[in-house]
Amino acid sequence: MKQLFLLAASLLLLAGCAASPDSGPEAPAARALAERVLGKDARHFVFRTIDADSDVFRIESQGRKTVISGNNANSMAVGLNHYLKYFCNVNVGWFVWDEVVLPEKFPVVAEPIEIKARVEERFFLNYCTFGYTMPWWHWDEWEHFIDWMALNGVNLPLAITGQESIWYQVWTELGLSDEEVRNYFTGPAHLPWHRMLNIDRWGGPLPVSWLVGQEKLQKQIVARERELNMKPVLPAFAGHVPPELRRLYPDAQIDRMSDWAGFDEDQWPHFLDPMDPLFPQIQKKFLEKEIEIYGTDHIYGIDLFNEMIPKSWDPEYLARVSRQTYESLAAADPEGTWLQMTWLFYNERQYWTPDKIQPYITSYPADKSLLLDYYCERMEVWQRTDRYYGVPYIWCYLGNFGGNTYLAGNPNEVNKLIENTFANGGENFRGIGSTLEGFDVNPFMYQYIFEKAWDFDTHKDLDAYARVVADSRTGKVDENARKAWSILFKEIYHDRSVPGHSPLMNLRPSFGRSSSYHSSVRYTYDNDRLREAIQLLLAADGRGSAYAFDVVNLTRQWLSNNFDTLSFQYKEAYDARDRERLDKTRDRMLAILDEMDRLLGSQTYFLVGKWIADARGWGADATEANYFESNARDLLTSWGDRGNMLTDYANRTLSGLVGSYYKGRWELFFDAVEKSLDAGEPLDEPALTEAYKDWEYAWWHDRPGSFPSEPVGDGIALARQILSE
């Protein structure tokens, strides 16, 4: 009898230490995400579906389990991420190779917490991201990234992969040939600008294997996004047509658009006027096929005049064009909502004045429209348009151009801007998002943006939030790390990103203005203070991939800034005709390039070899692999043909690029300078620019050299060594 009593008592005790199992229809998707991210440690968590009128999550401890409840799997994912970050000091990165280091013992939540979403929509991505970051991704990278989006509460992701497969079917069924259609597309890395009605043909023809592979990938992407309560934003017809369509429809109103970024005339796009009767026919045909293959959540991205000029600025014309575009969408999908970026209202703001914006965005029902206020850290268009005249909009942080690797971000200013939008942005303010052109070296900024979408106080106090970033990215609470991130938040991260953000080492060398069209090398902080922050991080002796990345990333920027200083000293030595000083400075600059290449080689993110290997991985044979590699190299360097005006727009401080491409240009420069000095003649800058163009073309077109696609060396040890020299 005594044994039975003890057994019963033991069972009651175990019951007190355990939570009931997962419950509700949303729990399985949250469970599957946790298992992908945490592996066997996902068993520590219980997921429960709760009823709620809006997005909400709840975290509490029950026995030895942590219970994450939410109205859907997306909210539960945010709750899981909140627990990992705020209770466990764990950072989950956006790349599949980012290590998740979990505590040996999961902390207890002393009191249950419940946090609600402040906004309905959380948007992520930019057309450009699919070129600057994602063109070569396979499913494993997408799968992890979709989990990252869910963990950060994204529920409105741009989903434009695989659309060329749909367009191929549309155009060939209308009567165009295989050759005409595949030549109309650009190369894979340049497809975002083809999709945005900027360029045609550059880097084509697009291989059939690419069309097939991307369609399969898109099916996986949208299925998983929907499983995690996201509404993928699919593309719709925006008037962009192959010029050969004129042969089949000679009466159609098809106009050649103006040039873009200096591309040749035969690469200029063609636009079918939305008021032409052919426009709704193509819209219907495209959407029927897209919905059949990818399904739909009834929200579509359509951008008519991105970085292009309409044929008329007459407000009545603009209203008719947008109204007709919407009606073509509504006819194809009566539930459809039109989402569009408002980058054009900023970028061409001298033309898009309020008297033109208002009729353009209010000519169709506001409840069928959603606008992305695209670059709010620079200009909030809602402020100059009377809150978009009542049309729903999402406040967006851009944060990066071209995938540039440069310390940039202004959390203090962003905090004030977002809080002001909550206070004064109007009832039509619907959400928060990010429209980054490429994943960059400041990942905490994007996590911060999405935390602003949830109703708790830590993200409003930047001193407190800096400590959270320090703890989660270092993997533990450490006062040195907290001091480092305090310096970073207060003194380093106070400038917004701008196009061409780059160190001088990444640009065409010159004694005058760089012939790289987009270049901005200015930084406004004390480089010695950056060094101090790095030394504090090294003293923290953190753990995990986020910590190692931060040490290497900050050391990379510090070295880059030193290179900038040396370049000015090199110019002084040249002006003084001091050959000894010139040679010593040159040698130190070349040594920094070599140091930089070794340091960067320790981190997967900083490997141009991985970018190239991933591109080659899409090739069905050696010829296609070489084609994809050339396209991948071109985007990061010339961007287009020899001497394109976008050369270096997507510059990045990557191992392989620094040691071969950028170093090669600097060696050309040093040789030319020394020869001019020896001959007593001025430096022939025009001739040097032509030499750069030849070098650049050969690097991406002829594909010289190969580069490691896996990290080599200990970046933390290398950073210690570099800072001690």
N, C-alpha and C positions, 0 to 999 in steps of 0.2 A: 504493500500500500504506500509505503514511504517512497519507493522508487517511482511509482506512478505520479505521486505528488510532485517530485523533483522534475520529472519529465514535463509535466504540465506547466510548471513554473518556468522551465527553460524555453518552452515554446512561446509563452507569453512574453518573455524577455526578448526573444528574437523578433517577435511581431512588433515590439516597440522600437526595434532598431531598423526596421525595414519599412519602406513605403510601398503602397500598392502599385501594381504594374502600370505601364503606359495605358492611357485611355483616350478615347475620342478619335474621330476620323483623321485629324491632322497629325496625330502623334507618330505614325509610321514614317512619314517623310522627315520629321525632325530627328527621329531615332536613326534613320539611315544617314543623314548628314553628320550626326555626332559620331557615328562609327567610322565614316570616311575621314573625319578630321582628327578624332581622338583614338581610334583603334579600340583596343580592349578596354581602355579606360572610360569608354562611353557607358559602360555598365554602372558607373557611379550615379548616372542621371536617370530621372524619370520624367517623362513628357506627358502633359495632360492638355486636352482641348477644353477651353472654357468659352462660354457665350459672352459676347461683348459687342457693343455698337460700333466700336472703332478698334484699331490695332492697340494691343496691350500685352505686356508680359508680367509674370509674377515669379519671384524666386524665393524659395524657402527650403529649410532643412527638415527632413523627416527621418529620424533615426540616423543611419549612416549615408543616406541618399540625399542628393540635392534635387529638388523637384522644380522643373521649369514648366510653367503653365503659360498658355497664350491662346488667343482667338484663332490663330492659324500657325502653320509651320514656320512661316517667315518671322512672326513675332517670337515664337519659341527660339528660333535661331538667334535673334537679337538678344534674348534673355540669356541664352547660353554664352554668347560672346561677352555680355556684360559681366557675368559671373567670372569667366576666365580672366578678363582684363582687370576687374576691380577687386576680386577676391583672391585670385591665384597669381597675379602678375604675369599673365601669359598673353603674348601677342600672336595672333594668327595672321600671317602675311598673305598677300594676294597671289603669290606664285606657288606652284605645286612643289617646288623644292624647299620652300620655307619650312624650317623645322619647328614643330610645336613641342616645347619642353614643359611637361606637366609636373606639378608638385608631387612629392611622395605621399602626402596626405592632403586631401581636399578640405579646405576650410569650411567651417560651419557658418551658416547664415544666421546670426543671432536673432534677428527679427525679420519676418517676411517683408519683402519690398515689392511694390507694384509700380510700374512705370508705363505711362500711356504715350502714344505717338502724338506729336504736336501738329503734324500735317498728314494728309492722306497719301500724297505721292512722294516717292523718293526715286529720282531719276539718275541713271548713270550711263556714261560713255558718250562718245562723239564719233561722227563718221570717220574722223581722222585716226581714232584709236585703232580701227581695224586695219590701218596701214602702218602706223608707227609702232604698234606693239603686237597686234594679234594675227598678222596675215599668215604666219607659218604655224600657228598653234594646232595641235591635235587634240583629241578628246580629253586626254589626261589633264592637260593644262586648263582647258575649258571647264572640266568637271570641278576642279579645285576652285577656280575663279568664281564659278556660279555659287559654290558654297560660301566663298568669301562675301559675295554680294548679299546673300541671305543673312549671314552673320552680321552684316552692317545695315540690314534693313532695306536694301534696294528692292523695290517692287515694280519698277518701270524701266527695264533695261532696253537699250537699243539693240535690235537683233537683225542685222542686215547681212549676215553670212549667207552664202548660197543663193543670192537673188539672180546671179548671172545664169544659173541653170534654168530658172523660170523665164528670164528674158530670152534665152536661146530658143526655148520652145515657142514663145510668142512670136518672135521675129521670123523664125523659119516657117511657122504655120501661116504667117502673112505673106510668104513668098520669097523672102531673102535666102540667099544660099548660106551653106555652112561657112564658107570662106568669108563672105561679107560680114556675117555676125561675129565670128571669132576675131576678125581683124578690127572690128568696131570697139571691142573691149581693150582696155589697157592691160599691162602686166599686173600680177596679183597685188603687189605692194602699193600700186598706184590706183587700184580700183576705187578707193573712197572718193577720189577727185573725179573719177568718171561718173560715179553715182551722184555726185553733187553738181553735175552739169558744168564741169570745168575743162576737162580734156577727154579726147578720144584717141584711140589707136596707139598711144605711146607704150612701147614694150609688148605689143601684141605680136601674133595672134595668141589668144588664150588657149592652152591645151584642153582637149576634151576631158582628160583625166582630172584636171582641176575642177571642171564643172561637176563631174560625178562625185568627186571626193567632198566638195564643199556642200553639195546637197545632202549627202549622208550626214555630215557634221552638223548642219543646221537643224536637221530633224532631232538629233540628240540634244542640241542646245535648247531649243524651245520646249521640248518635252520636260527636261529637268527644271527649267525656269518656271514652268507652269506648276510642276510638282511642288515647288517651293513658293507658291502663291505670288508669282511675278506675272506681269502682263507684258510679254515681249512686244516691243514696238517694231512692227514689220514695215518694209518699204511699200510705197504705192507709186503710181505713175506720176511723174512731175514734168512731163513734156519732152524729155530727152529722147531723141530718136536717131537711128542711123541715117546718114544722108541719102543712102540708096533707097530709102523708103519713098523718095520722090518719084522713082521709076514706077513704083506700083500705084502711087496716089499723086499724080501730077498736079491735081488741083488743091492739094492740101497746103495749108499756110505754114510752111516750114522755113524758118529763118536761121541763118548761120549767126551764132553768137559772137561777141567780141573776143579778142585774144585774152588769154589768161597766163600770167607768169612767163611770158615770152615764148610759149610753145609755137611751133610752126603752124601756118594757116591750115594745113591739111589735118591738124590735130584739134582744131577748134570744134566745139560741139554744135549740134543743131537742135532747135527748139520748135516743137509743134505748139502753135497757139492754142490755149485751152478753149477758145471759143470756136475752134474748128470742129466740125461734127465727127472727125476721126478721133479726137481726144477721148471722149467718153467710151468709144468702142475699145480703144486700147486699154483704158483703165479697167473696164469690165473684164476683158480677156486676161489681163495680167492678174487681177485679184482673184478671179475664179481659179486659176491654176495655182496661185500661191496658197490660197485657202485649202485647196484640195490636198496639197503636199505638206504644208506646214501648219495648217489650222489657223485660227485667228482669235485674238482677244479684242478685236474691233478698234484698235488704235494704230494709226499709220503715219509714218514720217513722210512728209512731202515738202520739199524746199525748191521753190521756183527760180529764185534769183540770187542764189548764194554766190557772192563775189562776182556777180554778173550784172549788167545794166539792162533793165527792161527796155523794150522798144519805144515806150512812151512813159512820161512821168505825169501824165494827166490823171488826177485822182479818180475820175470816173472810169478810166481804162483800168487802173489798178483794182478798183472795186469789182469791175466786171470779171477780170481775170481770176481773182480769188473766189468770187461767187461761183463761177463756172467750174473751177477746180473742185470746190467742195461738192457741187451738185453731181459731178462725175463720180466722186467717191461715194456719195449717198446712194446713187443709183446702183452702184456695184455692191455696197454693203450699207443698208439703211441704218445699221447700228454704229457705223464707223465714226470715229473721232479723228480729226486732223491735228497732228502734232507737228509743229515747225520750230526750228531754231530761229532766234532773232539776232543772230550774229550780223546779218546784213544791216540791221538798224544801227549797230555800232560801227561796223567796218566801213559802210558807205553812208555815214551819218550826215555828210554834207548834202546828200540827195534825199535820204529818207527822213524828211522833216515831219513833224506831227500831222500836218495837213495831208500828207500822203500815207502815213502809217495808219491813221484812224480808218479811212475807208477801206484800206487793204485788209485789215484784221477784223472789221465789224460788218462785212458785207454778207456774212453767213452766221448761223446760230452760234452764240457764245458757248452754249452747252455742248457743242460739237467741236470745240476748239481747245487746244492746250498749247501754250507758248513757252519756250525755254528762254528765260532771260539769261543770255549765254555767258557773259563775261562780267559778272556783277562786282567782282573785286576791283574792276577798272571803271565800269559805268553801268549803273542800274537803269535800264531803259524804262522800267516801270515809273521811275522818278520823273522822266521827261515826257511821259505819255498819259498822265493822269491815271496811273495804275492800269495801263493798257485798256483804258476805256471800259473796264468791267469784264474783259476777256480773261479767263483763267490762265494763270502763269505759274512757272516754277522758278525760284531763285537758284541760280547756278554759279558755282565756283569753277573757273576754267583751270587755272593753276599751272598748266604746262603747254608749251608749244613745241611741236616736232619731236617730242621725246627727249628734249635737251636734258643733260645731266648737270644741273646747277642748283645750288642751295637757293631756294626761293619759296616764299610763303609769308603770309602776314596774318597769323591767327588773331592777334589783337584787333586789327581792323575788321577782319571777317566777322568776328564775334559781334562787334558793334553794328555792322551792316545787317546781319541776319536778325538780331534782336530788334533793330529799328523796323525791319520789314514785318516782323510779327506785330509790332505796335501800330504801324502806319501803312502797311502794304495793301489794305483792303480785304474784303471778304473773298475776292477772287484770287488771292494768294493761296495756292493749293499745295505747294510742295517745295522741297529742297533737293538739289542735285549737284552733280559735277559733270562738266563737259571737257575733261582733260583730253588734250590731243594725243598724249602718250603717257604710259606709266613712267613715273620719273623717280628721282632719288629722295623724295620727300613724302613717303607713303603715309606718315602720321597725319598730314594735312587732310587727306581724303577721308580717313577714318573720323577725324574731327568733324568734318562737314556733316557726315551722316549721324553723328551723335547729337548734333544740333536739332535733329528732327524728333528727339525724344525728350520728354518732360522731366528732367532732373537737373540739379543745379551745378554739378561739377564743371560742366563744359562752359558755364557762364563765368567762372572764376579761373582766369588763365594761370594764376600761380598754382592753384590746386590741380588744374589739368596738366600742367607741365610735370608735376610730381607723378601723376598717373602714367604719363608717357614714359618718364624715366624708369618707373618700376616695371612696367610691362615690357619695355624694349630691352631692359637690362636683365630681366628675369628674376629680379629680387629687389627688395628695398635696400638702397644704399645711398648714403648721404653724398658721396662723391658724384654718383650718377645724377642725383637730384640737383646738385649745384651745376653740373654740366648742362642739363636741360634748362635750368633757369637762365643761364647765359644764352643758350640758343634761342629760347623764346623771347627774351628781353632785348638781345643785342644783335643776333644774327638773322633771325626770321622776322624781318619787318618790311621787306620789299616784295611786291607782287611779281609774278612771272610776266615776262614780256617776250615777244618773238626774238629768236636769235640769242637767247641767254646762253653765254658760253665763255670759257676762258680763251685767251689769245692763242693758246697752243692748238686749239681746234680750228682756227681760221687761217685763211691764206695769209702768209706773212707779208708784211708791208711796213714801210716807214711812214706811210701816210694812212689814209683811211683804207681799211681792208676792202679788197675787191669781192669778199663774200658779201652778198647783197644784204642779208639779214645778219646783223651782228650787234650784240649788246654785251659788253664785257665789264660794265660798271658794277662794283659792289660797294656798299656804303657802311661797312663795319670794319673794325680793327682786326686784322688777320692774326695778331698776337692773341686776341681774346678767343678766336676760334681755336688756336693751338691750345690755349688753356683748357677749353672745354674738352678737347680730345684727350689731354693728359688726365683730366678728372675721370673721363670714361674709362681710360686704361687702368686707373687706380681702382675703379669699381670692380674690375675682374668679373664681368658679367657672364651670362651663359646664353646659348641659343643663337640662331641665325640672325635675328634682328639686331642683337648686340654686335656681332661680328660685322654685319653690313654697315652699321652706323659708324664704327671705328674706321673702317676702310673708306666709307663714303666721305666722312668729314676730313680725313687725312688727304683724300683725293682733292677736295676743294682747297685745302690749305696749300698743298703742293702747287695746284693750278695758279693760285694767287701769287705764290712766290715766283712762278714762271713769268707771270705778267710783269712783276717788278723787274726781273732780270731783263726782259725785253726792252724796257725803257732804258736800262743801263747800257744795253747793247747799242741802242740808238745814240746815247750820249758819247760812247766810245768811238762810234763811227764819225759823228760830227767833229770830235776832237782829233780825229785821225790817229787815235791811240791803238796801234795794232796789237800790242801786248794785252791790253785790257780787253780789247775786242775778242781775242782768241780765248782768254780765260772765261769770259762771260758766255761765249758760244759753247765751250766745253761743259760749263755748268748747266746750261739750258738743255743740251743733249743728254746729260746725265739724269736730269729730272725726267725727261721723256722715258728713259730706260727704267728709272725707279718707278715711275707711274705705271708703266706696262706690267712690271712684275707685281706691284701691289694690286692692281685691278684683276690680274689673273687668278687671284685667290677667291673671287666671288662670282658665282654663276651669272648674276645679273649683268656684270661688267664684261662679259665675254662676247666679242664679235664672232668668235668661232661657233658659239651656240646659235646665234642668229643665222649664220650661213648654213650650219649643219641642219637646222630645222627647215630652212628653205629647200635644201637639197632633198630632204626627206619626202617632199611632195612629188618628186620626179618619178614617173613610171619607168624611166630608163635613164641612161647616162646623159643623153642629149637634153632631156627635160630637166634633169638635176642641174646641169650647167646653166640652162636658161633661168631657172629659179634663183640660182646663186647670183647671177649677174643682176637680176632684178633686185634682189635683196641688198647687194652691195651698192647699187646705184642710188637707192632711196636715201641711204645714210650719207652719201657724198655729193655727187653731181645733182641728184634728184631727177634730172631729166637728161637731155643730151649734153654734149660737151659745152661747157660754159653757160649752162642754164642759170637764170637769175635766182633760182631757189637753191643754188649750190650752198652747202653747209647749213641750210635751214634746219635739217634734222641731225646736226652734228651731235656726237656723243663721245664722252671720254670713256672709251672701252678698250680693254686689252686687245691688241691686234690692230685696231684703228690707230691708237697712239703710237705703237712701236713700228708700224709700217707706213700707213697712209699719212698721218700728220707729221711724223718724223721725216718721212721722205720729202714732204713739202718744205720743212724747215731746212733740210740739208740743201735743197735747191736754192733757197734764199741765202743761206750762209755762203755758199759757193759764189753766187752772183755778187754779193756784197764785197767779199774779199777780192774778187777779180776787179770790180770797179775801183776799189781802194788802191790796189796795186797799179792799175792803169791810170790813176788820177782822173777818172771820169765819173760823172754822176751815175747812180744806179738806174738802169733801164727798166723801169717798172712795167711798161706795156709788154716788153719782151718776156719779163718774168711771169706776168699773168698768163701769157700764152703757154709758157713752160708748165705752169700749174695745170692748165686745162689738159695738156697732153698727159701729164702724170695722173690726173684724176680719171680721165677716160680709160687709160690702160689699167688702172687699179680695179675698176668695176667691170669693164668690158672683157679684159683678158684674164681676169681672176688670178693674178700672181700670188703665190704663197698659200699656205694653209695655216689654220690657227686652232689651238686647243678648244674643244667644246665642253670640257670638264675643268673645274677649278684646280689650280695647282698652288701649293704653298700655304703658309699660315699668315693670313692677312693681319691678324692682331700683332704677331711678332714682327712682321715687316713694318707696321705702323710705328711700333716702339723704336725700331732701328732708325727709321727715317726721322722721327722727331728728336732722336738723340744726336744726330749728326750736326 
